[in-house]
Amino acid sequence: MAQRTTTDESLSRDELATYFEHLAAEFRSGDEQLDIEVGNKTVTLNPPETIDTSIDVVERSTMFRGNHETVRVELNWKP
């Protein structure tokens, strides 16, 4: 059974950097568990030493909608 916790919000560049810095600190801590804030909830995860990663960047340019850029970072592991 899969449990999904999702949040969609707008962050300033500085707020986003702070979120990623917190995430990086959790991964660097060396603890078996790490806590990730997702919206108003904290999720506890158990990542191994090696984590599969995927980074996807999409750049679109259309005459009617203008430019649009998307970056997706995906981390996968089995605890």
N, C-alpha and C positions, 0 to 999 in steps of 0.2 A: 504494500500500500504506500503510495507516494503522498507526501505532504508538501504543499507549495505555499510559500509566503512571498508575496509580491507587493511592491510599492511603486507608484509612478509619481514623481514630483519634479519640480523645477528647482535647481540649485544654482547659485552663483559659481563661478569658476573657483573662487576661494573656498566655498563650502564643499564643493566636489573634491578639491585637493585635500581638505581636512578629512573627509570621509575615506579617501584612498589611503591617506597616511595612517589613520586608525586601523584600517584593514591590514595594511602592511605590518604595523606593529603587532597585531594579533598573530599573523603568520610567523613573524620573527621571534615571538616570545619563547618558542620551544616547548610550550605546554602541549599536552595531548589534545586538549580542547581549545577551541577559540569561539569567541562570542561576536556575532555580526548583528548590527542593528539594521532592521528592515522595517522602515516606517516607525510605528510606535511599539514594535515587538523586537525582542532580542532572541536570536536563534543560536543555539550552541551546536557546533559542528566538530567532527573528529578527523581532520585531514592527516594523511600519511606524510612521509618525508618528500615523496615525489608526487607531483600533481600534473595531470594532463591539462594543457591550456590551448585555447583557440582564440585568435584575435582576428576580427573581420572588420574591414573598413570599406564603406560604400560611399562614393561621391556621385551625386546626380546633378545634372544641370538640365532644366527644361525652360522653354521660352515662357510658359505661362506661370509656372510656380517658382521659378528662380532656382538658386542653388540649395542643395540639401545634403548634409553629411551625417553619416551614422557610424558609430564605433561600437562594436559588441565585444566584450571580453567574457569568455566562458571558461570556468574552471571545473574539472571533473575528477572524481576520485572514488575509490571504495574504501570506507573506513576500516 
